[in-house]
């Protein structure tokens, strides 16, 4: 995995989550246990993440996407 390439994908994922599902910088930060500033600088200022924050945010985004898929497939009568 190339970190810089993955960060491009992560920015696209975050934009999609914010536009389609209403996630905020604050909610994404809380989910990953990161500072809001980290998310904002990553998204707005296009700063690179430290290795630690990269793995935390990447894992958080993957978990969110899995949960969204499960929620969309959820059938209440089953």
N, C-alpha and C positions, 0 to 999 in steps of 0.2 A: 504494500500500500504506500502510495506516495502522498505524504502529508499535504502538500500544496494542492494537489488535485482533489483530495478528499475535502479540503476546506472550500473549494469551489462548489462541490456538491452540497456541502453543509449549508452554505449561504443560500443556495437555491431551495433546499429543504426548509430552512427557517422562513424564507420569504413566502413559500407556499403555505406553511403552517399558520403564519400570521394572516395572510390574505384569505385563505379558505376557511380556517377553523378558529380564527380570532385569538391565537396565542399572542402574548405580549413578551417583550424582552424580560419583564419581571417574572412572568410565569415560567418561561424557559429557564431563567436563572434559578428559580426555586426548585424546579424539577431536578436540575443537575447539581444543586448545591453550589452554584457559582455566584459571583458578584454580578449585579445588573450591569455594572460598568464593563465587565468582560464581554458580555453579549453585545452591548452597544458599540464598543470599540471594534469588535470583530465585524459587525455588520455595517456600521456607518463610516468608520474610519479605515475599513479594510485592513486592520492590523492582523497579523498572524497570532495564533494562539500558542501559548507554551505547550510543551508536550503533555503535561499533566491535564491542563484545561482542554486540550484537543481531544484526548481520550474520554474525558468526562462528558463533554458536549456531544461527541460522536455517539457514545453509548446511549445517552439520553435521547437523542434524535431517533436512533434505531428503535428504542423501546416505545417512544411515542407513536412512531409509524406502525409498529406491530399492534399497539392498543387501538389505534384508529381503524385498522383493518378488521380487528376482532369486533369492534363496536359497529362497524358498517355491516358486518355479516350477522350480527346478533339478531335473533328472532325471539321476541318476547313470549311467544306461545310454545316454545320448545322446552 
